[in-house]
């Protein structure tokens, strides 16, 4: 009888230890706010790019929520991903007379993303931008854009192609930058880069960490990281590149690492 009681107590204690151990080791889930997710099912989504490297993240498409709700949700997240898409309305950077030379606009999206950027920077939420994401980050810091590279920027580099699969060119990475460190000192490589606008005047506090062959800015980061949260943006499309590409996978991993180390505002 005594042996039976001892065996039962031992079983209960062991089960409690195992259960407690599982709870203790359970990782904190990373929440990523995506400014606008792709709706085209034929292309790789931005969330898929991140999920390749951490299949347990939770992500939210902020675009359908309305600005107030999106801001509230961002405060609960570990990172903000600014994605590609339409041209930013040129009136936001003093070129309203060039509206006719732009593509489609989404004034609501402009307002949403400018607001999200302000909130993220104020609270040091990690930020990563892709294509339009780089451009609107630059604008948020007081920079400007070339309205149309083929006509405003004398170059032989094809920055845009009708087929995403052919929209590629080389970029060179600036040494001794955060981007260079993340990509393990990759000096240059071929990337998927598809855009007709680009950085003209660099925003305050930013530094160009990658260029195309014609010296167009292809990546930006903080010039001085002191007292800033993580911020990086690239003009190319890492989500459309090979899973293990040296200018794709390390970027997702770094962003997710920074997000994992960030404690949400709320």
N, C-alpha and C positions, 0 to 999 in steps of 0.2 A: 504493500500500500504506500509506504513511504517513498519507495523507488518510483512508483507511478506519479506521485505528486511532484517529486523532484524533476522527473522527465517533462511533465506538463509545464512547470514553471520555466524550465530551460528553453522549451519550444517557444513560449510566449516572449521571453526576453530576447531570444535570437531574432524572432520576427520583428520585434520593436526596433532592434538595432538596424536591421536591414532596411526597414521602412524609413527610419530617420535618416540613414545614410543616403538613400535615394533622394529624399527631399533636399538634403543639404547640397548634393552634387548637381541638382537640376539647374541648368543654366538660365540666366535671365534672357528673355526673348527680346530681340532687337526689333524696334519698330521704325520703319522708314516711310517718310512722307514723300510721295512722288507728285510733283506739281501737275503733270498731266500724262497719263499713261497712253500708250498707243492703242488704237481701236482696230487697226488692220491686223487680222489674224494671220496673214501671210508673212508677216515680219516678226523678228524677235523682239519681245517686249523688254522694257527696261527692267521690270521686276524679274524676268527670266535671267537676265545678265547677273543680277545680284544673287538669285537663288542658285545659280551654278556653284557658288562659293559658300553659301550657307542656306541650306534648304529649310531652316527653321525660322527665318525672319518673317515678320508680319509687315505687310506694306499696305498703304492707303493711297488711292487716287484722289487727290484733293480737288481737282477741277470741278466735279459735279456738286460740290458741297455748298458753295456760296462762301464769300470771303470770311465772314465772321466765324462760321463753323470750321472752315479750314484752318484759321488761326488757332482756334481752341484745340483742334486735334493736333496741330504741329507741336504745341506745348507738351504733349504727352509722348512725342517721338524722340528717337535718338539721332536722327539725321534727316536732311532735306536733299532730295535729288531733283534738280531742275533739268527738264528734258528738252529735246528738239521740237521743232514745229514751225509755225508761221513767223513771218517777219514781225518785229516789234514796231509799233506805230512810230514813224519818224518824228512826229511832233513831240515825242517825249525827249528827244535829244536835239531839238532846234533845227530840224530839217523837214518841216511840214510841207514845204514847197516841192519836195521830191516824192511825195506820196504816190504819184502816178508811176514811178519807176520801181515801186516795191511790188511784192506779191500780195497774198491775202493777209488780213489783219484779224486779230481777236482782241479787242480793247478790254474786254472783261479779263482775259488771261493776262494781259499786261498788268492790269491793276492788281490782280491776285498775286502774281509772282513778285512784283515790286514790294508788296506788303509782306509776303512770306520771307523775302530776303531781309528786309528790315528787322523782322522779328527774330529770324535765325541769327543774324549778326549781333544783335543786341544781347541775345542770350547765349552766344557762343555755341550754337547748335552746329555740328559738322555739316558742311555744304559741299555738294559735288554738282558740277554743271556739264551738260553735254550739248554741243552745237549751239542752238539758240540759248541754252543755259549759260554758256560762256558769254554770249553777247549781252544778255540782259543783266548778268552780274557786272560786266564792264560798264553798262549804262547806269546801273544803280550806284556806281562809284564816281559818276560824273564824266565818264568817257563817251566816245561817239563811235559810229559805225560807218564804213563805206556802204553806200546805198546799194551799189551793184558792182561787184568786183570786175566783171568783164569790161565795163565802161569806165569805171573810176580808178582802177588799179592796173597799171600796165604790167602784164604778166603772161608768161607762156605756160604756167601751171594750170591744169584743168581742175578747178576746185569743185566743179559740179558736173554731174552726168545724169541722163535720164534713167539709167539703170544703176541701182545702188551697188550691184556686184562689180561695176566698172568705175565706181566713184572712189578712186584711191590715188594716193600720191605719197611720196616720202616726207617725213618730218624729221628734223634734227632736234635733239634734246640739249638744252643748255646745261653744261656741267655745274656741279655743286649747287643744284637746286633740289627742292623737295621731290619734284617729279623724277629727277635723275636718281635720287636715293631709292624711291619707291620701285622704279623700273630697273634696279640693280645696274646702274650705269650704262644702260642701253644708249648708244650714241645716236642712232637713227634707225628708222624702220618704215615699212610701208603701212599705211593706215587707210581705213575707210572714212573718207571725209567728203561730205556732199553739202555745199553751201554756196550761196551767191553773195552773201554779205560777210563782213569781217571787221575786226577791230581797226579803227582809224586812230583815234586818240585814246591812249590807255587811261583807265580810271585811276583815281587817287589811291595810293597805297598798294597797287598791284604790280606784279612783275611778270614778264613774259618768260615762260620756261620751255617753250618749244616753238619752232618756226618751220614753215614750209620752205622750199628751195628759193622762192621769191621774197622771203622775209616777211610773209604774212604771219601774224601771231596765231599760233595753233594751240597754246595752252597758257593758262595764267594761274598764279598763286599769290599769296601775300609776299610783299617785298620784305616785310619785317613781321614775323609771326608773334612777336611779343604782345601779350594781352589780347590775342585773337583766338577764336576757335578755328578748327580745321576748315580750310577753303581751297578748293582746286576746281578747275574747269578745263575742258578740252574741246577743241573745235571738231575733232573727229568723232566717230560713232563706235565706241568700244563694244556696245551691245551687239553690233552687227559683224563683229570680228570673231576669229577663231577663239574657242574657249581658253586656250593656253597662250594666246598671243602676248608677247612681253609688254605691249602697250594697251592691253585690255585687262587681263586677269589681275595683275598687281594693283591696278587702280581700284577695282571692285573690292579686293581684299583690304586695301588700306582704308577705303571709305568705311567699310563694315567694321574694321578694327577701331577706328576713331569713334564710330557710332556706339560700339559696345562699351567703350570707356567713358561715354557721356551719360550723365544722369539727367533725364528729362526734367523740364521746368516744372511740370505738374505731375 
